[in-house]
Amino acid sequence: MKPVIQEEISGCGIAASAALAGVSYAQAKAVANGLGIYAEDKVLWSETAYVRRLLNEFGITCAATELPFSSWEKLPERALLAIKWRLIDGRPFWHWVVFVRNGEDSFVLDSKKSLKCHRRRDFGRIKPKWYIPISGNCR
């Protein structure tokens, strides 16, 4: 699985979906826009319904509920993680990233444009609040 870089400040959900689907950011954005989902909408960082709809459109199944993060070892093979979780005016916001486990190898795909390396293994620096298990046709 390859990282996809977000092109808008709140495009991390679109980029994470693109990485899981194995498509470009532009392709995922076009599909999202067709569903009425736009990167400019800050709700992408504070609600899960939009990302769930986009993943469903790509044939990717995700769990119906979020699970609290307890450890990297307990994560499934694929998961959407909520990191940089915070409250702004009483509303939760976070950054979407993708966790991938391939046998003994684990990494996080982070779409943030300014990162030098988008395939992260600095797990001690990443502080997930919760995650959504992913199954289905990930690429």
C-alpha positions in Angstrom: 0.0 0.0 0.0 1.3 3.4 -1.0 0.8 6.8 0.7 -1.4 9.4 -0.9 -0.7 13.0 -0.2 -3.6 15.3 0.7 -4.0 18.4 -1.5 -6.3 20.4 0.8 -5.9 21.2 4.5 -8.9 19.0 5.4 -8.3 16.3 2.7 -6.8 13.7 5.0 -9.9 11.6 5.0 -10.0 11.6 1.2 -6.3 10.8 1.1 -6.6 7.9 3.6 -9.5 6.5 1.6 -7.5 6.8 -1.6 -4.5 4.9 -0.1 -6.8 2.1 1.1 -8.5 1.9 -2.4 -5.2 2.1 -4.3 -6.3 5.2 -6.3 -4.9 8.7 -6.7 -6.0 11.7 -4.6 -7.6 13.2 -7.7 -9.6 10.0 -8.3 -10.7 9.8 -4.7 -11.6 13.5 -4.6 -13.8 13.1 -7.8 -15.6 10.2 -6.2 -16.0 12.1 -3.0 -17.3 15.2 -4.8 -19.9 13.0 -6.6 -21.1 11.9 -3.2 -21.4 15.4 -1.9 -18.2 15.2 0.1 -15.7 18.1 -0.2 -12.3 18.5 1.2 -13.1 22.1 2.1 -15.7 20.9 4.6 -14.1 20.7 8.0 -16.6 18.1 9.0 -14.2 15.6 7.4 -12.0 16.0 10.4 -14.8 15.8 13.0 -17.3 13.1 11.8 -16.7 9.6 10.5 -19.8 9.2 8.3 -18.2 10.9 5.2 -15.1 8.7 5.2 -17.3 5.6 5.8 -19.5 6.5 2.7 -16.4 7.1 0.6 -14.8 3.8 1.6 -18.1 2.0 0.9 -18.1 3.5 -2.6 -14.7 1.9 -3.2 -16.0 -1.5 -1.9 -14.0 -1.2 1.4 -15.7 -2.4 4.5 -15.1 -0.7 7.8 -16.4 -1.4 11.3 -19.6 0.4 12.3 -18.0 1.8 15.5 -14.8 3.3 16.6 -12.6 1.4 19.1 -10.4 3.0 21.7 -6.7 2.7 20.9 -4.8 0.6 23.5 -1.6 -0.5 21.7 0.0 -0.9 18.3 0.2 -4.6 18.8 -3.6 -4.9 19.2 -4.5 -3.1 16.0 -5.9 -5.2 13.0 -4.0 -5.5 9.7 -5.7 -2.4 8.4 -7.2 0.5 10.4 -8.1 4.2 10.1 -6.6 6.0 13.0 -7.7 9.3 14.5 -4.5 11.2 15.6 -3.9 14.8 16.7 -7.4 14.5 18.4 -8.5 17.8 20.0 -11.6 19.8 20.9 -12.2 23.2 19.3 -15.2 25.1 20.6 -16.5 21.8 22.0 -16.3 19.9 18.7 -13.8 17.1 18.2 -11.3 17.3 15.4 -8.5 14.9 14.3 -6.2 13.9 11.5 -6.9 10.6 9.6 -4.0 8.2 9.0 -3.9 4.6 7.8 -2.3 1.8 9.9 -1.0 -1.2 7.9 0.4 -4.4 9.1 2.1 -6.8 6.6 3.4 -9.8 8.6 6.2 -8.5 10.8 6.2 -5.0 9.2 3.9 -2.3 10.4 3.7 1.4 9.4 1.4 4.4 9.3 0.6 6.1 6.0 0.3 9.8 6.8 -1.0 12.1 4.1 0.3 15.4 5.6 2.0 17.3 2.7 4.8 18.8 4.7 6.2 15.4 5.9 9.5 14.2 4.5 8.4 10.6 4.8 4.8 9.6 4.5 5.4 6.0 5.6 5.9 6.4 9.3 7.3 4.0 11.9 7.8 6.6 14.6 5.0 5.0 16.7 6.1 6.7 19.9 5.3 10.1 18.4 1.9 9.2 16.9 -0.8 9.3 19.6 -4.0 7.7 18.3 -7.2 8.4 20.2 -9.3 5.6 18.5 -9.4 3.6 15.3 -11.8 2.0 12.8 -10.9 -1.6 11.7 -10.9 -1.9 7.9 -11.6 -5.0 5.9 -12.4 -5.7 2.3 -10.6 -4.9 -1.0 -7.7 -2.8 0.2 -4.9 -2.4 -2.2 
